[in-house]
Amino acid sequence: MLDRRQVLQLGASAMALPMLALAKQDKTAGDSSPALIRRPIPSSGELLPVMGMGTSRTFDSPADSQTLAELSAVMQAFFDGGGSVIDSSPMYGNAESRVGDVLRAMPGHPGVFAATKVWTEGREQGIAQMEQSARRMNVEVFDLIAVHNLMDWKTHLDTLKRWKDAGKVRYIGITTSHGRDHAELLEIMRSEPLDFVQFSYNIDNRAAEEQLLPLAADRGIATMINRPYQRGALFTRSRDADLPAVAADLDCTSWAQFYLKFILGHPAVTCIIPATAKVHHMEDNMQANFGRVPDAGQRAEMLRVFQSL
């Protein structure tokens, strides 16, 4: 496992390597496209694109042909934007099944980092649920399974450790949302060998900066961020407002990208998972997968702008 210093250094290197490759490409092909931003999973060093895709609500839909066509277009926009991390859960109704339906119909799709959760009581029930999730999402070996909202976490984490040792899952973790259960989550992070944690964090909900993000960096745990737009509340606040000058400095052309880049400005953030069922929103989100990331001074300016709205 990498220590905190190595995580931060590798994260900086991961962002710099695409820039070096891009510079070489520019000399030969004149390509001026921005670089894909990737960050390491601390426990392995594997690099992930920073923009993932959540499926809560947005993929909880029927399996009619029109819906599947719309979701396929959303998924294609995600892949076209350099995405790979797709996060779901049995808690999300039909979402796992719709992800699997879409992926089955896209045989030539790029590699997927498939993540789901276990959300039930009891060892056997948890195993049955995870096996069902694999069938629904058309996954042989999950890249990540996390205990959802700490439900019966001791039981399921014990199973997940065994599964990881047996090669049935690559990474294991635990999640929360809404800012709930932070105290218990912190204790689990201190005592358990986690690869990932998932929690809520955005420009208007920065509680994770106090302990969760620093502890994740100290313990070498990757972070997956949910609710980056506070369920859309951030857009209500910035509606009709002009983007500030700092947005252009960070290659942002929308408030969505502005809010995502603010999150990425924290070096302990590994991946963000906004959810959408609209192609134009996905295309907008995925622009934050590229370009410049704010430094501490720019983040302070972004926060000042937001608080003045």
Secondary structure, DSSP 8 states (H G I E B T S, - for coil): ---HHHHHHHHHHHHHHHHHHHHHHHHHH------B-EEE-TTT--EEESB-EE-TTTT-----HHHHHHHHHHHHHHHHTT--EEE--GGGTTHHHHHHHHHHT-TT----EEEEEE-SSSHHHHHHHHHHHHHHHT-SSEEEEEEGGGTTHHHHHHHHHHHHHTTSEEEEEEE--TT-SHHHHHHHHHHS--SEEEEE-BTTB-GGGTTHHHHHHHHT-EEEEE-TTTTTHHHHHHTT----HHHHHTT--SHHHHHHHHHHTSTT--EE--B-S-HHHHHHHHGGGBS----HHHHHHHHHHHHH-
